[in-house]
Amino acid sequence: MFDLLIKNAKVVDGTSAPWYYADVAVKDGKIAKIGRIAESEATKVVDAKRNVLAPGFVDIHSHSDAEVLKYKLNESRILQGITTELGGDCGISPMPVNPEKMELLEKYIEFVSDVKIGWSNTKEFLDKIEKSGTSVNFAMAAGHGTIRLAAMGFEDREPTASELELMRKFTAECMEQGCYGLSSGLIYPPGSYAKNEEIIELAKVVSQYGGFYESHMRWEGSRVIESVEETIDVGVKANLPVQIAHHKVTDRNSWNCKSHATTALIAKSRGMGLDVTVDQYPYTATATTLTTKVPEWAHEGGLPKMLERLKDPTSREKIEASIRSDAAKNMRGWANLYVSSVRSEKNAWVMGKNIEEIAKELGKDPVDTVIHLLIEEEGVVSQISFCISEEDVAYIMQQPFVMIGSDGGACSLNVKAPPSPQLRYFPKSHLKVLPRPKTLFSGNGHQ
């Protein structure tokens, strides 16, 4: 007898084969038979009524990280059909841990994992998750930003020979204790302070363990082609597979053009034998921390130092000038940047409003509003920015080396502000259906 029989299902099995109608039987938690199966052969029968039945989805890019300890059911993942996810992306992971840099580390991971660190290394962290339990299979990458922080804090300079060796040691430790690869977030300090040579040296360590390198690239706007070249260079020189994270083009003047150039460059590299793949979220908005509006130099020393600079009149003036200059060159306007979450009840009213709306309510200009919120919320403010072309999303999605990743994280059904784009917050003018791609499944099995 089977434990479960799902009748009349439209099976899409993820192998690139066409869909087909079938019954699926499960025994001891595993698929035992696919075909035409009598109801009398199973203890429990569910009629799928010709709805799609698919294997659990692999979310190649998530930020659940330590949040899985808080949300064990992980409803935001399992109820979307995700049964396996990779955390530790964008260079941000809750390990390795240097006790001397503990406060910096907790502040660094705060906007993705609001959890106190109770582990000293990767093994202890993964063991803690295993003991606690979670509804999905969970894997980790080692974050380059965390590794750099553990070795040299938030110093905006090249590492010394001893510091680089310490980073190599931390990288090896992470791989030996269960990580699958190295991730980088080259827009987030301290990772953004690193030159590509540093990344290559750590990627060489990962290569020895059969791991891969995944990167939130340094530029996703007008210099996106350079970013792809830089990422591919790591794969070539360190001899390991490369994954480009949530590939997109955020510069309006580069829309519907540079995505064709980057995907052609990736296809060429694959043709030359490099294992380079891409993940993408199917949104026209990005989601990250509002601290990305603050210039890199102001982050040196970590979040506490950044907040000190925001409060100091002299440094604040320089920061304001930098934000205004960047907004004039790279943004579509403050009305396209929304606040998705804050910590305090006092400022909860700003969630779901754009910066222009918030500025009007506060009687401030948009730049003053950004700085005001960062100070009030001690740097923990999430933003969503509508800066991607639908046509680019659809074009990238159809490439055979592209897979979907949510860029979301673990949360429960009653959380006030989930970390990934929460469309119920936004006006209907932003909610559009993408054209159906010509290819739903790629030749290499990626969904």
Order of alpha helices (4+ residues) and beta strands (2+ residues): beta-beta-beta-beta-beta-beta-alpha-beta-alpha-alpha-beta-beta-alpha-alpha-beta-alpha-beta-alpha-beta-alpha-beta-beta-alpha-alpha-beta-alpha-alpha-beta-alpha-beta
